Amino acid sequence: MAATEKRLSTAVLVIGTGGAGLRAAIELAEAGLDVLAVGKRPKEDAHTSLAAGGINAALATMDPEDSWQQHAADTLKESYLLGDPRTTEIVTRGAARGIDDLERYGMAFAREQDGRISQRFFGAHKFRRTAFAGDYTGLEIQRTLIRRANQLDIPMLDTVYITRLLVHDGAVFGAYGFDLGTGTRYLVHADAVILAAGGHTRIWRRTSSRRDENTGDSFRLAVDAGARLRDPELVQFHPSGIIEPENAAGTLVSEAARGEGGILRNGLGERFMQRYDPTRMELSTRDRVALAAYTEIKEGRGTPNGGVRLDVSHLPRQTIMSRLPRVYQTLLELQMLDITRDPIEVAPTAHYSMGGVWVRPEDHSTDVRGLYAIGEAASGLHGANRLGGNSLVELLVYGRITAQAAADYSRALTAQPRSAAALAQARAEIDDLLAADGPENVRALQRAIRNTMTEHAGVLRDEQGLRTGLTELEAIEKRMENVGIHPDIAGYQDLAHAFDLKSAALAARATLEAALERRETRGCHNRGDYPDSDPAFRVNLVWSPTTGITHESIPPIPDEIAALMEAISTDGKLAE
């Protein structure tokens, strides 16, 4: 099938049309720069739209004593001291500005009667600093950003899959990809590229991501271009993902279900959190609840389907309908389950990549000149445990800052060398896959990676399991040499899955190798053979296929923030 090739040119190319990508594109357009935003999913349905809980900023509308310094202290403490203090300061200082920007674009936040933005508690925050819009905060942010992007006439291409960044002599000069429907190739020349294509949680069997997102695209694109990854092993497992139906396994039951008084029971009907955190019970931190549920299931006390039960049926029906409308609706649609009457079967689910592409804190630039990474694609803020509500504000703060840096970089270029060899390689990569007619099925190999990661690099890890995982991955990588790709009348999804598979394999290798190296238990990373934290591992692990893993030290925490780092009372609050 001979596909045509379209050539486009722009000052800055943004890859990913979720919250991070759109916020960057808006900043560039407002600065008068040429920008093009490209996404493989329809922008109205980007992953950001699934974020329910809220967005953090020390606005002090409810608790006047709150401050950005306290927000930074809470964030660094919850990161198990692996978060970057400079990144944390930039995000917490810039958070209020991020909320102002959304208001300027017309976002409707929940408000108190006197007009103040309403803020609520989210786990491990000292004060109420989570602004929200029902339990649809992410969706509302996404809609607001799309509306603003449309006002600015920002060109956006949906359903275009970027397969390779184009690099010459250590500097990016564009990207290459294809249209998922028609197979039309796209060559985009750009001065700078902002990578906002999400994380890698789809490489586990149960995940809160949909089938075609968070497959590790950002990781592969960056690494193939010459960048590195930081802390790929630090992945947040959310305690409550649904188990059925199979095609929606891992879909989240919002943390709010526990926050409102939901009770967790194992297959024997026991309220098992008494064993793991008798004080906080279901309001314990995400990593603890996920580990508790995992342990119950692993030790044979789970439900017949391999889960535990989350029950909200004892709550007043009115509470459920007003405070958990999305959970109610989701379970009705997916399982015909009425949560006002019956418990929900859940299990831990891969939820958020806290590591990502290695970036500099001040502008999120990478090892490749002109290449930046933001959002879940990047690393630095969350360390070994992400505070709920921090990811949405991170998008806004770095979307703005990184766009300004990319704009400055573009304006300062006097000339931009391109490489015919780099372009030929990108074209050949697609041609070779389309010509591939081997016996191996791409989707089956994706499933094999998910099984390996779930079995050996899930909530609980140990040396033997991780080594087994690497051996299995090697066999899968060998089988990948014999895939067959068959585009059909419905489009080029098969080709997209082949690239998803390449990304998944790279992300899995980085995760397994870094998890093996981190011989300690810290936050989300539970090593059964090393149950304690080790001060020697208060470092970030930086990975690349050429240099392997290096240990990167973390700068000291400024005194004004360190003084505020304390154990936060969680009485009656959902900790996560």
C-alpha positions as CSV (number, residue, x, y, z in Angstrom):
1,M,0.0,0.0,0.0
2,A,1.7,3.2,-1.1
3,A,0.8,5.9,1.4
4,T,1.3,9.5,0.6
5,E,3.5,11.8,2.7
6,K,2.5,15.2,4.0
7,R,5.2,17.7,4.9
8,L,4.4,20.3,7.6
9,S,6.6,22.9,9.2
10,T,6.2,24.7,12.6
11,A,8.3,26.5,15.2
12,V,7.3,24.1,18.0
13,L,5.7,20.6,17.7
14,V,3.7,19.4,20.7
15,I,3.3,15.6,20.8
16,G,0.2,14.7,23.0
17,T,-3.1,16.6,23.2
18,G,-3.9,16.0,26.9
19,G,-3.7,18.7,29.5
20,A,0.1,19.1,29.4
21,G,0.3,19.3,25.6
22,L,-2.7,21.7,25.2
23,R,-1.4,24.0,28.0
24,A,2.0,24.3,26.3
25,A,0.3,24.9,22.9
26,I,-1.8,27.6,24.3
27,E,1.2,29.4,25.8
28,L,3.1,29.2,22.5
29,A,0.1,30.6,20.5
30,E,-0.4,33.4,23.0
31,A,3.3,34.3,22.6
32,G,2.7,34.5,18.8
33,L,4.6,31.4,17.9
34,D,3.8,28.8,15.2
35,V,2.7,25.7,17.0
36,L,1.2,22.3,15.9
37,A,-0.3,19.8,18.5
38,V,-0.5,16.2,17.5
39,G,-2.3,13.4,19.3
40,K,-3.0,9.7,18.6
41,R,-6.3,9.8,20.5
42,P,-9.2,12.2,19.9
43,K,-8.3,15.3,22.1
44,E,-11.7,15.4,23.7
45,D,-11.0,11.9,25.2
46,A,-7.3,12.4,26.2
47,H,-6.2,10.6,29.4
48,T,-6.4,13.9,31.4
49,S,-10.2,13.7,31.1
50,L,-10.2,10.6,33.4
51,A,-8.7,12.5,36.4
52,A,-11.4,12.8,38.9
53,G,-10.3,14.1,42.3
54,G,-9.0,17.6,41.9
55,I,-6.1,20.0,41.4
56,N,-3.8,21.3,44.2
57,A,-2.8,24.9,44.8
58,A,-2.1,26.7,48.1
59,L,-4.8,29.3,47.4
60,A,-5.6,29.5,51.1
61,T,-9.3,30.1,50.3
62,M,-10.4,27.7,53.1
63,D,-7.3,27.6,55.4
64,P,-5.6,31.1,55.4
65,E,-2.4,29.6,57.0
66,D,-1.7,27.5,53.9
67,S,1.4,28.4,51.8
68,W,3.3,27.2,48.8
69,Q,6.1,26.3,51.2
70,Q,3.8,23.9,53.1
71,H,2.5,22.5,49.9
72,A,6.2,21.8,48.9
73,A,6.9,20.3,52.3
74,D,3.9,17.9,52.0
75,T,4.9,16.9,48.5
76,L,8.6,16.2,49.3
77,K,7.7,14.2,52.5
78,E,5.2,12.1,50.5
79,S,7.8,11.5,47.8
80,Y,9.8,9.6,50.4
81,L,12.5,12.2,49.8
82,L,13.0,11.2,46.1
83,G,11.3,14.2,44.7
84,D,13.5,17.0,43.3
85,P,13.3,20.0,45.6
86,R,13.8,22.5,42.8
87,T,11.0,21.0,40.7
88,T,8.7,20.9,43.7
89,E,9.3,24.6,44.5
90,I,8.6,25.6,40.9
91,V,5.3,23.6,40.9
92,T,4.0,24.7,44.3
93,R,5.0,28.4,43.7
94,G,3.4,28.4,40.3
95,A,0.3,26.5,41.3
96,A,-2.0,29.5,42.0
97,R,-1.0,31.0,38.7
98,G,-2.0,27.7,37.0
99,I,-5.5,28.0,38.6
100,D,-5.7,31.7,37.6
101,D,-5.0,30.6,34.0
102,L,-7.8,28.1,34.0
103,E,-10.2,30.7,35.4
104,R,-9.0,33.1,32.7
105,Y,-9.9,30.4,30.1
106,G,-13.4,30.1,31.7
107,M,-13.2,27.0,33.9
108,A,-16.0,26.6,36.4
109,F,-14.6,25.5,39.7
110,A,-16.8,24.5,42.6
111,R,-17.2,27.6,44.8
112,E,-18.3,28.5,48.4
113,Q,-21.5,30.6,48.8
114,D,-19.4,33.8,49.0
115,G,-17.7,33.0,45.6
116,R,-14.4,31.7,46.9
117,I,-13.0,28.7,45.1
118,S,-13.9,25.7,47.2
119,Q,-11.0,23.5,48.4
120,R,-11.1,20.1,50.0
121,F,-8.7,17.7,51.8
122,F,-6.8,15.2,49.8
123,G,-4.5,12.6,51.3
124,A,-1.4,13.8,53.2
125,H,-2.1,17.5,52.7
126,K,-1.8,19.6,55.9
127,F,-4.5,22.0,54.7
128,R,-7.5,22.0,52.3
129,R,-5.8,22.9,49.0
130,T,-7.5,20.7,46.4
131,A,-9.8,22.7,44.0
132,F,-12.3,20.6,42.0
133,A,-15.3,20.5,39.7
134,G,-17.5,17.6,41.0
135,D,-15.7,14.3,40.4
136,Y,-15.0,15.4,36.8
137,T,-12.1,17.8,37.4
138,G,-9.8,16.4,34.7
139,L,-12.5,16.4,32.1
140,E,-13.5,20.0,32.9
141,I,-9.8,21.1,32.6
142,Q,-9.5,19.3,29.3
143,R,-12.6,20.9,27.9
144,T,-11.5,24.3,29.1
145,L,-8.1,23.9,27.4
146,I,-9.6,22.7,24.2
147,R,-12.0,25.6,24.1
148,R,-9.1,28.1,24.6
149,A,-7.0,26.3,21.9
150,N,-9.9,26.6,19.5
151,Q,-10.3,30.3,20.3
152,L,-6.6,30.7,19.4
153,D,-7.0,28.6,16.2
154,I,-4.2,26.3,17.2
155,P,-3.8,23.6,14.5
156,M,-4.4,20.2,16.1
157,L,-4.1,16.8,14.4
158,D,-6.0,14.0,16.0
159,T,-5.3,10.3,15.2
160,V,-1.7,10.9,14.1
161,Y,0.8,8.5,15.6
162,I,4.3,9.8,16.0
163,T,6.8,7.0,15.5
164,R,10.2,8.7,15.7
165,L,11.8,12.0,16.6
166,L,14.2,13.4,14.0
167,V,17.6,14.2,15.4
168,H,20.8,15.4,13.9
169,D,24.0,15.9,15.9
170,G,22.3,15.9,19.2
171,A,19.5,18.4,18.3
172,V,15.9,17.6,17.4
173,F,14.6,18.9,14.0
174,G,11.1,17.4,13.9
175,A,9.2,14.1,14.0
176,Y,7.8,11.5,11.7
177,G,4.5,9.5,11.9
178,F,1.4,8.3,10.2
179,D,-2.4,8.8,10.2
180,L,-4.2,5.9,12.1
181,G,-7.0,5.9,9.6
182,T,-5.5,6.4,6.2
183,G,-1.8,5.5,6.7
184,T,-0.8,8.9,5.3
185,R,2.8,9.7,6.5
186,Y,3.6,12.9,8.2
187,L,7.0,14.6,8.2
188,V,6.9,17.6,10.6
189,H,9.9,19.9,10.6
190,A,10.1,21.8,13.9
191,D,12.7,24.0,15.7
192,A,11.7,22.4,19.0
193,V,9.6,19.5,20.2
194,I,7.6,19.2,23.4
195,L,6.9,15.6,24.4
196,A,3.6,15.3,26.3
197,A,2.6,11.7,25.4
198,G,2.0,10.2,28.9
199,G,3.6,7.4,30.9
200,H,3.9,3.6,30.8
201,T,1.2,2.1,33.0
202,R,-0.4,0.3,30.1
203,I,2.4,-2.3,30.3
204,W,0.6,-4.0,33.2
205,R,-2.4,-6.2,32.8
206,R,-4.7,-4.1,35.0
207,T,-4.3,-0.4,34.5
208,S,-6.4,2.7,34.8
209,S,-5.3,3.7,31.2
210,R,-7.3,2.7,28.1
211,R,-5.9,0.1,25.7
212,D,-4.1,2.6,23.4
213,E,-2.7,5.1,25.8
214,N,0.3,5.2,28.2
215,T,2.1,2.4,26.4
216,G,5.5,4.1,27.0
217,D,5.5,6.1,23.8
218,S,7.2,9.1,25.5
219,F,9.9,6.8,26.9
220,R,10.7,5.2,23.5
221,L,10.6,8.4,21.5
222,A,12.9,10.1,24.0
223,V,15.4,7.2,24.4
224,D,15.6,6.6,20.6
225,A,16.4,10.3,20.2
226,G,19.3,10.1,22.8
227,A,17.5,11.1,26.1
228,R,17.5,9.1,29.3
229,L,14.8,7.9,31.8
230,R,14.7,8.6,35.5
231,D,13.1,6.3,38.1
232,P,11.0,4.2,35.7
233,E,10.5,1.6,38.5
234,L,8.5,4.1,40.6
235,V,4.9,3.4,39.5
236,Q,1.9,4.2,41.6
237,F,-0.6,1.3,42.0
238,H,-4.1,2.5,42.8
239,P,-5.8,0.2,45.3
240,S,-9.2,0.1,43.5
241,G,-9.4,-0.9,39.8
242,I,-12.4,-3.0,38.7
243,I,-11.8,-6.6,37.5
244,E,-14.6,-7.1,35.0
245,P,-15.3,-6.8,32.1
246,E,-11.9,-7.9,30.8
247,N,-11.7,-5.0,28.3
248,A,-12.2,-2.5,31.1
249,A,-10.2,-4.2,33.8
250,G,-8.3,-1.6,35.9
251,T,-10.8,1.2,35.3
252,L,-10.7,3.2,38.5
253,V,-13.2,3.4,41.3
254,S,-12.4,6.8,42.6
255,E,-10.5,7.2,45.9
256,A,-13.5,9.3,46.9
257,A,-15.4,6.0,47.5
258,R,-13.1,5.3,50.4
259,G,-13.0,8.9,51.4
260,E,-16.8,8.9,51.8
261,G,-16.7,5.9,54.1
262,G,-16.4,2.8,51.8
263,I,-15.3,-0.4,53.5
264,L,-12.8,-3.0,52.2
265,R,-13.4,-6.7,52.8
266,N,-11.6,-9.8,51.6
267,G,-13.2,-12.9,50.2
268,L,-13.9,-14.2,53.7
269,G,-15.8,-11.0,54.5
270,E,-13.1,-9.7,56.9
271,R,-12.4,-5.9,57.1
272,F,-8.7,-6.6,56.4
273,M,-7.3,-3.1,56.7
274,Q,-7.4,-3.7,60.5
275,R,-4.3,-5.9,59.9
276,Y,-2.3,-3.3,58.0
277,D,-3.3,0.2,59.4
278,P,-5.7,-0.2,62.3
279,T,-5.7,3.6,62.9
280,R,-6.5,4.9,59.5
281,M,-8.1,1.7,58.0
282,E,-9.5,2.5,54.5
283,L,-8.2,6.1,54.8
284,S,-4.6,4.9,54.7
285,T,-2.1,5.9,51.9
286,R,-2.5,4.5,48.4
287,D,0.7,2.5,48.6
288,R,-0.4,0.8,51.9
289,V,-3.9,0.0,50.8
290,A,-2.7,-1.4,47.5
291,L,-0.1,-3.6,49.2
292,A,-2.7,-4.7,51.7
293,A,-5.2,-5.7,49.0
294,Y,-2.4,-7.4,47.0
295,T,-1.3,-9.4,50.1
296,E,-4.8,-10.6,50.8
297,I,-5.3,-11.8,47.2
298,K,-1.8,-13.4,47.0
299,E,-2.3,-15.3,50.3
300,G,-5.6,-16.8,49.1
301,R,-8.1,-14.5,50.9
302,G,-9.3,-12.8,47.8
303,T,-12.6,-13.1,45.9
304,P,-13.1,-15.9,43.3
305,N,-12.1,-13.4,40.6
306,G,-8.9,-12.5,42.4
307,G,-9.9,-9.3,44.0
308,V,-11.3,-7.8,47.2
309,R,-14.7,-6.0,47.8
310,L,-15.2,-2.3,48.2
311,D,-18.6,-1.7,49.8
312,V,-20.4,1.7,49.9
313,S,-23.9,0.2,50.0
314,H,-24.3,1.2,53.7
315,L,-24.0,4.9,52.8
316,P,-27.2,6.9,52.3
317,R,-28.3,6.7,48.6
318,Q,-28.3,10.5,48.4
319,T,-24.6,10.6,49.4
320,I,-23.7,8.2,46.7
321,M,-25.7,10.0,44.0
322,S,-24.3,13.4,44.9
323,R,-20.8,12.6,46.0
324,L,-20.0,9.6,43.8
325,P,-22.0,10.1,40.6
326,R,-19.3,9.0,38.3
327,V,-18.6,5.8,40.2
328,Y,-22.3,5.0,40.2
329,Q,-22.6,5.6,36.5
330,T,-19.5,3.7,35.6
331,L,-20.4,0.5,37.4
332,L,-24.0,0.6,36.1
333,E,-22.7,0.9,32.5
334,L,-19.9,-1.6,32.7
335,Q,-21.4,-4.3,35.0
336,M,-25.1,-3.4,35.5
337,L,-24.0,-3.2,39.2
338,D,-26.0,-0.9,41.5
339,I,-23.4,0.3,44.1
340,T,-26.1,1.5,46.4
341,R,-27.0,-2.2,46.9
342,D,-23.9,-4.3,46.1
343,P,-20.2,-4.2,46.8
344,I,-17.7,-3.6,43.9
345,E,-15.0,-6.2,43.2
346,V,-11.6,-4.4,42.9
347,A,-7.9,-5.1,42.8
348,P,-4.7,-2.9,42.6
349,T,-4.2,-1.3,39.2
350,A,-1.2,0.4,37.6
351,H,-2.2,4.1,37.8
352,Y,0.6,6.6,37.4
353,S,4.2,6.7,36.1
354,M,6.1,8.8,38.8
355,G,9.3,8.4,36.9
356,G,9.8,9.4,33.3
357,V,12.1,11.2,30.8
358,W,15.1,12.8,32.5
359,V,14.6,16.6,32.5
360,R,16.2,19.7,34.0
361,P,14.0,21.2,36.7
362,E,14.1,24.8,35.5
363,D,12.6,24.2,32.0
364,H,12.1,20.5,31.5
365,S,14.7,20.3,28.7
366,T,16.2,16.9,28.1
367,D,19.7,15.6,27.0
368,V,18.6,16.4,23.4
369,R,18.8,20.0,22.3
370,G,15.4,21.4,21.5
371,L,13.6,18.5,23.1
372,Y,11.4,19.0,26.2
373,A,9.2,16.6,28.2
374,I,6.2,17.5,30.4
375,G,3.3,15.9,32.3
376,E,3.4,12.2,33.0
377,A,6.1,11.8,30.4
378,A,8.5,13.7,32.6
379,S,10.1,13.0,36.0
380,G,11.2,14.9,39.1
381,L,8.1,15.9,41.1
382,H,6.6,12.8,42.6
383,G,9.5,10.7,43.8
384,A,8.2,7.4,45.2
385,N,4.7,8.5,46.0
386,R,2.5,11.1,44.2
387,L,0.3,13.3,46.2
388,G,-3.3,13.2,44.8
389,G,-4.1,16.4,42.9
390,N,-0.4,17.2,42.1
391,S,-0.3,15.8,38.6
392,L,-3.0,18.2,37.2
393,V,-1.3,21.3,38.5
394,E,2.1,20.0,37.3
395,L,0.7,20.1,33.7
396,L,-0.3,23.7,34.0
397,V,2.9,25.0,35.6
398,Y,5.3,23.2,33.3
399,G,3.1,23.5,30.3
400,R,3.6,27.3,30.6
401,I,7.3,27.3,31.6
402,T,8.4,24.7,29.0
403,A,6.5,26.5,26.2
404,Q,8.3,29.7,27.1
405,A,11.7,27.9,27.0
406,A,10.9,26.2,23.7
407,A,9.8,29.6,22.3
408,D,13.1,31.2,23.4
409,Y,15.0,28.2,21.9
410,S,13.2,28.5,18.6
411,R,13.7,32.3,18.4
412,A,17.4,32.0,19.1
413,L,18.1,29.4,16.3
414,T,20.2,30.9,13.5
415,A,19.9,27.8,11.3
416,Q,18.8,24.2,11.7
417,P,20.7,21.4,10.1
418,R,18.6,18.4,9.1
419,S,19.6,14.9,8.4
420,A,18.6,12.8,5.4
421,A,19.8,9.7,7.1
422,A,17.5,10.3,10.2
423,L,14.5,10.8,7.9
424,A,15.4,7.7,5.8
425,Q,15.6,5.7,9.1
426,A,12.1,6.9,10.2
427,R,10.6,6.0,6.8
428,A,12.3,2.6,6.7
429,E,11.1,1.8,10.2
430,I,7.5,2.0,9.0
431,D,8.2,0.4,5.7
432,D,9.9,-2.6,7.3
433,L,7.0,-3.1,9.7
434,L,4.4,-2.9,6.9
435,A,6.4,-5.5,5.0
436,A,6.6,-7.8,8.0
437,D,4.7,-11.0,7.5
438,G,5.8,-13.2,10.4
439,P,3.7,-15.6,12.5
440,E,3.8,-13.5,15.7
441,N,0.8,-11.5,16.6
442,V,1.5,-8.0,17.9
443,R,-1.4,-8.0,20.3
444,A,-0.5,-11.4,21.8
445,L,3.0,-10.1,22.4
446,Q,1.6,-7.0,24.2
447,R,-0.4,-9.3,26.4
448,A,2.7,-11.4,27.1
449,I,4.6,-8.2,28.3
450,R,1.6,-7.3,30.5
451,N,1.5,-10.7,32.0
452,T,5.3,-10.6,32.8
453,M,5.1,-7.2,34.4
454,T,2.0,-8.1,36.4
455,E,3.6,-11.3,37.6
456,H,7.1,-10.1,38.4
457,A,7.1,-6.3,38.7
458,G,3.7,-5.5,40.3
459,V,2.9,-4.2,43.8
460,L,5.4,-6.5,45.4
461,R,8.8,-7.3,43.9
462,D,11.9,-9.4,44.6
463,E,15.2,-10.3,43.0
464,Q,14.2,-13.7,41.7
465,G,10.9,-12.4,40.2
466,L,12.6,-9.4,38.5
467,R,15.3,-11.7,37.0
468,T,12.6,-14.1,35.8
469,G,10.8,-11.1,34.3
470,L,13.9,-10.0,32.4
471,T,14.4,-13.5,31.1
472,E,10.8,-13.6,29.9
473,L,11.1,-10.1,28.3
474,E,14.2,-11.3,26.4
475,A,12.2,-14.1,24.9
476,I,9.4,-11.7,24.0
477,E,11.9,-9.3,22.3
478,K,13.2,-12.2,20.3
479,R,9.7,-13.1,19.2
480,M,9.1,-9.4,18.2
481,E,11.6,-10.0,15.3
482,N,8.9,-12.2,13.6
483,V,5.7,-10.1,13.8
484,G,3.2,-9.8,11.0
485,I,1.5,-6.4,10.4
486,H,-1.7,-6.3,8.4
487,P,-3.4,-3.0,7.9
488,D,-7.0,-3.4,6.6
489,I,-9.9,-1.4,5.3
490,A,-10.6,-0.1,8.9
491,G,-7.2,1.5,9.1
492,Y,-3.7,1.2,10.4
493,Q,-4.4,0.2,14.0
494,D,-2.2,-2.9,13.6
495,L,0.8,-0.7,12.7
496,A,0.1,1.5,15.8
497,H,0.0,-1.6,18.0
498,A,3.4,-2.7,16.6
499,F,4.8,0.7,17.7
500,D,3.0,0.4,21.0
501,L,4.7,-3.0,21.5
502,K,8.1,-1.5,20.8
503,S,7.5,1.2,23.4
504,A,6.1,-1.3,25.9
505,A,9.2,-3.5,25.5
506,L,11.6,-0.6,26.1
507,A,9.5,0.7,29.1
508,A,9.4,-2.8,30.6
509,R,13.1,-3.3,30.3
510,A,13.8,0.1,32.0
511,T,11.3,-0.7,34.7
512,L,12.6,-4.2,35.5
513,E,16.3,-3.2,35.4
514,A,15.7,-0.2,37.7
515,A,13.5,-2.2,40.1
516,L,16.2,-4.8,40.3
517,E,18.8,-2.1,41.1
518,R,16.7,-0.4,43.8
519,R,17.4,-2.9,46.6
520,E,15.1,-1.3,49.2
521,T,11.4,-0.7,50.0
522,R,10.4,3.0,49.5
523,G,6.9,4.3,48.8
524,C,5.4,2.6,45.9
525,H,8.4,0.3,45.4
526,N,8.0,-2.7,47.7
527,R,10.8,-5.3,47.7
528,G,9.9,-8.4,49.6
529,D,13.6,-9.3,49.9
530,Y,14.6,-5.7,51.1
531,P,11.7,-4.6,53.4
532,D,13.4,-1.5,54.7
533,S,14.4,1.8,53.3
534,D,18.1,2.3,52.6
535,P,19.6,5.8,52.9
536,A,22.1,4.8,50.2
537,F,19.2,4.6,47.8
538,R,17.9,8.1,48.5
539,V,18.9,8.7,44.9
540,N,17.3,8.8,41.5
541,L,18.1,6.0,39.2
542,V,18.8,7.2,35.6
543,W,18.5,4.6,32.9
544,S,19.5,4.4,29.2
545,P,20.1,1.4,27.0
546,T,23.7,2.5,26.3
547,T,24.9,3.5,29.8
548,G,22.6,1.2,31.9
549,I,21.7,2.7,35.3
550,T,23.5,5.5,37.1
551,H,22.7,6.9,40.6
552,E,21.9,10.6,40.6
553,S,22.1,12.5,43.9
554,I,19.2,14.7,44.9
555,P,19.8,18.4,45.9
556,P,19.3,19.4,49.5
557,I,15.8,20.6,50.6
558,P,15.8,24.4,51.4
559,D,15.6,25.1,55.2
560,E,12.3,27.0,54.9
561,I,10.6,23.9,53.4
562,A,12.4,21.3,55.5
563,A,11.2,23.0,58.7
564,L,7.6,22.4,57.6
565,M,8.0,18.7,56.8
566,E,6.1,16.9,59.5
567,A,3.8,13.9,59.9
568,I,0.4,15.2,58.7
569,S,-2.7,14.2,60.8
570,T,-4.9,12.0,58.7
571,D,-7.9,11.8,61.1
572,G,-11.0,11.5,59.0
573,K,-9.0,12.3,55.8
574,L,-8.3,10.2,52.9
575,A,-4.5,9.7,52.6
576,E,-3.0,8.9,49.3
